[in-house]
Amino acid sequence: QVQLVESGGGLVQAGGSLRLSCAMSGRTFSSYAMGWFRQVPGLEREFVATISRTGDSTYYADSKKDRFTISRDNDKNTVYLQMNSLKPEDTAVYLCAAAMQWISRVVVAAREYQYWGQGTQVTVSS
């Protein structure tokens, strides 16, 4: 059984930084592309960033590429999201997701992800 557990969320002032982590267990982490999404109540789940299974490719939502960095450590079965220059509109529950891949590629569409974590709350105060 696959488990994805996010951590690192919290309350931060505008302009601050947070580093989210997502640890996977139950499967071979290096077989999965990983993604970060965020969810605000009443709105659709929003894509944030994705990284290929080997880490050689990344892709970001346009509005995030200058402030967020996705990375992974396949030895630690963990994917990270470094978020800098946070804004109040970044407030959301951040979820990580895993998509089994036979080749190393990024995955943008939420429907392609088989496994999801429970999420970690990020709150940015103005």
Solvent accessible surface area in square Angstrom, and as a share of the most:
residue,aa,sasa,rsa
1,Q,177,0.79
2,V,18,0.10
3,Q,105,0.47
4,L,12,0.06
5,V,91,0.52
6,E,17,0.08
7,S,59,0.38
8,G,39,0.37
9,G,29,0.28
10,G,29,0.28
11,L,134,0.67
12,V,25,0.14
13,Q,137,0.61
14,A,50,0.39
15,G,56,0.54
16,G,21,0.20
17,S,56,0.36
18,L,34,0.17
19,R,133,0.48
20,L,0,0.00
21,S,28,0.18
22,C,0,0.00
23,A,48,0.37
24,M,6,0.03
25,S,55,0.36
26,G,47,0.45
27,R,115,0.42
28,T,87,0.51
29,F,3,0.01
30,S,42,0.27
31,S,21,0.13
32,Y,10,0.04
33,A,0,0.00
34,M,0,0.00
35,G,0,0.00
36,W,0,0.00
37,F,3,0.01
38,R,21,0.08
39,Q,45,0.20
40,V,52,0.30
41,P,120,0.75
42,G,84,0.81
43,L,118,0.59
44,E,158,0.71
45,R,101,0.37
46,E,67,0.30
47,F,30,0.12
48,V,0,0.00
49,A,0,0.00
50,T,0,0.00
51,I,5,0.02
52,S,0,0.00
53,R,57,0.21
54,T,84,0.49
55,G,29,0.28
56,D,108,0.56
57,S,43,0.28
58,T,61,0.35
59,Y,106,0.40
60,Y,34,0.13
61,A,21,0.16
62,D,113,0.58
63,S,77,0.50
64,K,2,0.01
65,K,109,0.46
66,D,134,0.70
67,R,34,0.12
68,F,3,0.01
69,T,72,0.42
70,I,5,0.02
71,S,45,0.29
72,R,31,0.11
73,D,44,0.23
74,N,52,0.27
75,D,138,0.72
76,K,134,0.57
77,N,60,0.31
78,T,14,0.08
79,V,0,0.00
80,Y,30,0.11
81,L,0,0.00
82,Q,57,0.25
83,M,0,0.00
84,N,60,0.31
85,S,59,0.38
86,L,2,0.01
87,K,85,0.36
88,P,55,0.35
89,E,119,0.53
90,D,1,0.00
91,T,44,0.25
92,A,4,0.03
93,V,45,0.26
94,Y,0,0.00
95,L,13,0.07
96,C,0,0.00
97,A,0,0.00
98,A,0,0.00
99,A,0,0.00
100,M,67,0.30
101,Q,15,0.07
102,W,214,0.75
103,I,114,0.58
104,S,45,0.29
105,R,93,0.34
106,V,38,0.22
107,V,1,0.00
108,V,63,0.36
109,A,24,0.18
110,A,40,0.31
111,R,212,0.77
112,E,62,0.28
113,Y,12,0.05
114,Q,98,0.43
115,Y,68,0.26
116,W,71,0.25
117,G,5,0.05
118,Q,166,0.74
119,G,22,0.21
120,T,18,0.10
121,Q,88,0.39
122,V,0,0.00
123,T,48,0.28
124,V,7,0.04
125,S,41,0.27
126,S,132,0.85
